[in-house]
Amino acid sequence: MESNQAHSSMEVETVSSEAKVLPPKPKFEALKPHEMSDGQVQFRKVNVPPHRYTPLKKAWMDIYNPIYEQMKIDLRMNLKARRVELKTRADTPDISNLQKCADFVHAFMLGFEVIDAIALLRLDELYIESFEIKDVKTLRGDHLSRAIGRLSGKGGKTKFAIENASKTRIVIADTKIHILGSFANIKIARDSLCSLILGSPAGKVYSKLRAVTARLAERF
């Protein structure tokens, strides 16, 4: 009697182990942008400031070729609304390409060169941070003009030194400052610019930059 019960229990175990065999895991191809949005085309629009209209006309082909040929995004210039319009295509490989291209065009509108802004298409960890001089310190009249002069330096020397040390690109447009780079590098450049706005001499900022870049070189 006991042997029959043991035999029946063994049979149950073998049946349960066979039932655990699962079919192979299905493999699905990645969805394309037009499939993710139920076949709807996605758009981005970037306004063109009046002072960037002429530079945009001169550099249009340099902007158009990488966006259309490499990122597979359609774009056009809406002359009536004065803005650049971008949209996805059926062969766009990645939905994030649309936002990358919009950031690239926006960076050019802020005043960055095409060869600098195009890095936004190729690298993922790049950002643009913008702030005004009055966000750091309230300055008016000649004090504001001197602060802008300290940021640039003679012939742009100070600005170039900060760019090279922090591996960023900086645009000083009147009282607005735009910085393009990685998160950590933007912080280094922003701290240096804020020190200059607050009145630190350029020599002191250079020495701080040398110390920071030396620490970064040791870390990496």
Summary of the structure (lengths in Angstrom):
residues: 220
radius of gyration: 28.1
end to end distance: 74.1
largest distance: 106.5
contacts: 574
relative contact order: 0.09
helix: 57%
strand: 15%
